[in-house]
Amino acid sequence: MNIVDTLTQYAVQYGLQAAVALGIFISGIFAARLAGKYTQQSLERQVLDPPVRLLLVRIVKIVVMLFTSMIALQTLGVPIAPLIAGVGVAGVGIGLALQGVLSNVMAGLSIIFSKPYKVGEHISLLGVHGDVVVIDIFTTTLMHADRSRVIIPNRKIVGEILHNFGEIRQVHLTIPVSHRTDIELALTQAGEVLDQHPLVLKDPAPLLRVTSLSESFIEISVEPWTAVANYIAAHGEMNTAILKRFRAHGIEPPSSRHDVQLVSG
């Protein structure tokens, strides 16, 4: 009977506190969601990159949850000051064990605020390249030309040489022609192909010039600009279109034939 009375006494004494603490914690979850939603809506009216908005929303949610959790623990009678001190000591050990994760976080914050690249731009670094599709706290995700995803830890990016193509790329085509070719005609025909091609940008203007002379051919460089998403398609289509145009106007490719003259006596 004494055991029953003791359990009843503890249930009466601490049950209400536990119920209140649980209610505060559940309320904190809903409050964090509402605060995050309100923050998201407020930040959407500001000129901010999506990763910055995502970071600020997460910070607001974490702060609300920490605040309500501390109130819930205090309601249960848990002393907050020693708990905070213990969490601080444990945090040092956890920080040492998670150096790689924390370095990714710090690198992610550096990328988000310094903006060396943005979502939608084409970048090349660490031997890989692709379109930036996600910038997160821990990683940056690139979409490769073959539609595969390249996920790079942020700590690998900061401090490395990064080539940012932006949202447009320059197509580099080299076309060898015979020495008998009328160069002005060849450049004119190539320029007309670029003017008529829907994937070629008018600004910046394409570059057309002779870039190399050798014993067997003359090399013409054709360098138009196109959107990053159209780079591969534009490269192949322009090669085909220029080849057809040159054939139609009798512009010959270089020949591997050699004329040999024999001189007697």
C-alpha positions in Angstrom: 0.0 0.0 0.0 2.9 2.3 0.7 4.3 1.8 -2.8 1.0 2.7 -4.3 0.8 5.8 -2.2 4.3 6.8 -3.1 3.6 6.4 -6.9 0.4 8.3 -6.5 2.2 11.1 -4.7 4.9 11.3 -7.4 2.3 11.2 -10.2 0.4 14.1 -8.5 3.6 16.0 -7.8 5.4 15.6 -11.2 2.7 14.5 -13.6 1.3 17.9 -14.0 4.8 19.3 -14.6 5.6 16.6 -17.2 2.3 17.3 -19.0 2.9 21.0 -19.0 6.5 20.5 -20.2 5.3 18.2 -23.0 2.7 20.7 -24.0 5.4 23.5 -24.1 7.7 21.3 -26.2 4.9 20.4 -28.7 3.9 24.1 -28.9 7.5 24.9 -29.6 7.5 22.6 -32.6 4.4 24.3 -34.1 5.8 27.7 -33.2 9.1 26.9 -35.0 7.2 25.8 -38.1 5.1 29.0 -38.0 8.1 31.2 -37.4 9.9 29.5 -40.3 7.0 29.9 -42.6 6.5 33.6 -41.7 10.3 34.2 -42.1 10.2 32.5 -45.5 7.3 34.6 -46.7 9.0 37.8 -45.4 12.4 37.0 -47.0 10.8 36.2 -50.4 10.0 39.9 -50.7 13.7 40.6 -50.3 16.4 40.4 -52.9 18.2 37.3 -51.5 19.6 34.1 -53.0 17.7 30.9 -52.1 20.5 29.5 -50.0 20.6 32.6 -47.8 16.9 32.5 -47.3 17.1 28.7 -46.4 19.9 29.4 -43.9 18.0 32.2 -42.2 14.8 30.2 -42.0 16.7 27.3 -40.4 18.3 29.6 -37.9 14.9 31.0 -36.8 13.5 27.5 -36.4 16.5 26.3 -34.3 16.4 29.4 -32.0 12.6 28.9 -31.4 13.1 25.2 -30.6 16.0 25.9 -28.3 14.1 28.6 -26.4 11.0 26.4 -25.9 13.1 23.3 -25.0 14.8 25.3 -22.2 11.4 26.5 -20.9 10.1 22.9 -21.0 13.1 21.6 -19.1 12.8 24.4 -16.5 9.2 23.4 -16.0 10.3 19.9 -15.2 12.6 21.3 -12.6 15.8 20.6 -14.5 18.4 23.2 -13.5 19.3 25.1 -16.7 22.7 26.6 -15.8 24.5 23.3 -15.1 22.9 21.8 -18.2 24.2 24.6 -20.4 27.7 24.2 -18.9 27.6 20.5 -19.6 26.4 21.0 -23.2 29.2 23.5 -23.7 31.8 20.9 -22.5 30.2 18.2 -24.6 30.1 20.6 -27.6 33.9 21.0 -27.5 34.3 17.2 -27.8 31.7 16.9 -30.5 33.3 19.8 -32.4 36.7 18.0 -32.4 35.0 14.8 -33.6 33.1 16.6 -36.3 35.8 18.8 -37.7 35.0 17.8 -41.3 31.3 18.5 -40.9 32.0 21.9 -39.2 34.5 22.9 -41.9 31.8 22.1 -44.5 29.4 24.3 -42.6 31.8 27.2 -42.4 32.8 26.8 -46.1 29.1 26.7 -47.0 28.4 30.0 -45.1 31.4 31.5 -46.9 30.1 30.4 -50.3 26.6 31.6 -49.5 27.7 35.1 -48.4 30.6 35.7 -50.8 28.7 34.3 -53.8 31.6 33.0 -56.0 28.8 31.3 -58.0 25.0 31.1 -58.0 22.4 28.5 -58.9 22.0 28.3 -62.7 25.7 29.2 -63.4 28.2 26.8 -65.0 31.4 26.2 -63.1 34.5 24.1 -63.4 36.7 23.1 -60.4 38.6 20.1 -59.0 38.5 18.4 -62.5 34.7 18.4 -62.7 32.2 20.8 -64.3 28.5 21.3 -64.5 25.5 23.6 -63.8 25.0 24.6 -60.2 21.6 23.3 -59.1 21.8 23.3 -55.3 24.0 25.3 -52.8 23.5 23.9 -49.3 25.3 24.4 -46.0 27.3 21.1 -46.4 27.5 20.6 -50.2 27.2 22.1 -53.6 25.4 20.0 -56.3 26.3 20.2 -60.0 24.3 18.8 -62.9 26.8 17.3 -65.4 26.2 17.3 -69.1 25.2 13.6 -69.1 22.5 14.5 -66.5 24.3 12.9 -63.6 24.8 14.8 -60.4 28.1 15.8 -58.9 28.0 16.5 -55.2 31.0 18.4 -53.8 31.7 19.0 -50.1 31.9 22.7 -49.6 35.3 22.5 -47.8 36.8 21.1 -51.0 35.6 24.3 -52.9 36.8 27.1 -50.7 40.4 28.0 -51.5 40.5 26.1 -54.8 40.8 27.7 -58.3 37.2 28.0 -59.6 36.2 28.8 -63.2 32.8 30.4 -63.3 31.3 30.5 -66.8 28.2 32.3 -65.6 25.0 31.6 -67.7 26.6 31.8 -71.1 29.5 29.9 -72.7 31.7 30.5 -75.8 31.7 27.7 -78.3 35.2 27.1 -79.9 35.1 25.6 -83.4 38.2 25.2 -85.5 37.7 24.5 -89.2 40.6 23.6 -91.5 40.3 24.6 -95.1 42.5 24.2 -98.2 45.1 26.8 -99.2 43.0 27.3 -102.4 40.1 28.6 -100.3 38.8 32.1 -100.7 39.2 33.1 -97.0 36.8 36.1 -97.3 34.1 33.9 -98.7 34.7 31.2 -96.0 34.5 33.8 -93.2 31.4 35.4 -94.7 29.6 32.1 -95.1 30.5 31.0 -91.5 29.2 34.4 -90.3 25.9 34.0 -92.1 25.5 30.5 -90.4 25.9 32.1 -87.0 23.5 35.0 -87.8 20.8 32.5 -88.8 21.3 30.0 -86.0 18.7 30.3 -83.2 21.1 29.2 -80.4 23.8 31.8 -81.1 23.6 35.0 -79.0 23.9 38.4 -80.7 25.6 39.9 -77.7 28.5 39.2 -77.2 29.2 39.2 -80.9 30.8 36.0 -82.3 34.5 36.0 -83.3 35.6 34.9 -86.7 39.2 34.8 -87.8 42.1 32.9 -89.2 44.1 31.4 -86.3 46.7 29.1 -87.9 48.6 28.6 -91.1 50.4 25.4 -91.9 51.8 23.7 -95.0 48.7 21.7 -95.6 45.8 23.8 -94.4 44.5 27.1 -93.1 42.6 27.0 -89.8 39.6 29.2 -89.3 38.3 29.8 -85.7 34.6 30.3 -85.2 33.7 31.3 -81.6 30.1 32.3 -81.0 28.3 32.5 -77.6 25.4 30.5 -76.4 23.4 29.8 -73.2 25.0 27.2 -70.9 22.0 24.9 -71.4 22.4 25.0 -75.2 26.2 24.6 -75.3 26.4 20.9 -76.4 23.5 21.2 -78.9 24.9 24.4 -80.4 28.4 22.9 -80.8 27.2 20.0 -82.9 24.5 21.9 -84.9 26.9 24.6 -85.9 29.6 22.2 -87.0 27.0 20.5 -89.2 25.6 23.8 -90.6 29.0 25.2 -91.5 30.0 22.0 -93.2 26.9 22.0 -95.3 27.3 25.7 -96.2 31.0 25.2 -97.2 30.1 22.2 -99.4 27.4 24.2 -101.1 29.8 27.0 -102.0 32.7 24.8 -103.0 34.9 25.6 -100.0 37.2 22.6 -99.8 38.7 20.9 -96.8 42.5 20.4 -96.8 43.7 17.5 -98.9 46.3 15.0 -97.9 47.5 14.7 -101.5 51.1 15.7 -102.3 52.4 16.8 -105.7 55.8 15.2 -106.4 57.9 16.6 -109.2 60.7 14.5 -110.7 63.6 16.3 -112.2 65.8 14.3 -114.5 69.6 14.5 -114.9 
